[in-house]
């Protein structure tokens, strides 16, 4: 806020905050605009972005709605700064390959620039900048209003499909995100161990019985089927190794899906026991 006030003093500049927001359940989009003119009450604009509108497009539409609002003023400001947290939208203005929505935005900016010094400024999102927080709230309100159909480009449709697939995958897998999996920090050999343990397709008797290699799924301890859960958690043949690595006890989920340190410990346990996985 101090940097904004230093570069664009509120007494001389009109501050125009814009934001786009998505409702994941319906893929509805909203646009929010919050305007602070020197010496005048603030202006709030909340509107829908359209059904199946991408988040990027909602950000561009928010900028477009902001320029539309500024062009309708009888007394246009001498200086106006548009503050957006969408770096992709601002970069697209310089790309030289605009879509139809971006073309309309550029036309508005050029028209406004004939009477007003126009600056487009990126700001970080959700860092306590009041105008940005208000614009975000207005955008969320807009996403809950009645939505009109949106025209999608191939790139936007592909992005929506990819995001929907990611969201569906996370819901089916209890929020699992492959990019956050500590598995990527392990060696190739260790990764193979976890692939086998997590899927159950491994060298333990439970799987070997299932594919017809063993006559019985029973563990060598004779107390239960030799599954990954039994091997890691309760098999009495490996009690000493288990207490050495996890003296206070650890859940199966932590051993198989925990931090890098947790996974390394599990891999070390497997190697120490000599069990074929």
Secondary structure, DSSP 8 states (H G I E B T S, - for coil): -HHHHHHS-TTT-EEEEEEEEEETTTTEEEEEEEEE-TTS--EEEEEEEEET--HHHHHHHHHHHHHHHHHT-SS--SEEEEEES-HHHHHHHTSS---HHHHHHHHHHHHHTTTSEEEEEE--SSSS-HHHHHHHHHHHHHHTS---B----HHHHHHHHHHHHHHHHHHHTTT--GGG-GGGGS-HHHHHHHHHHHHS-SSSHHHHHHTTS-S--B-TTSSSB--HHHHHHT-GGGHHHHHHH-TT---HHHHHHS-HHHHHHHHHHHHHHT---
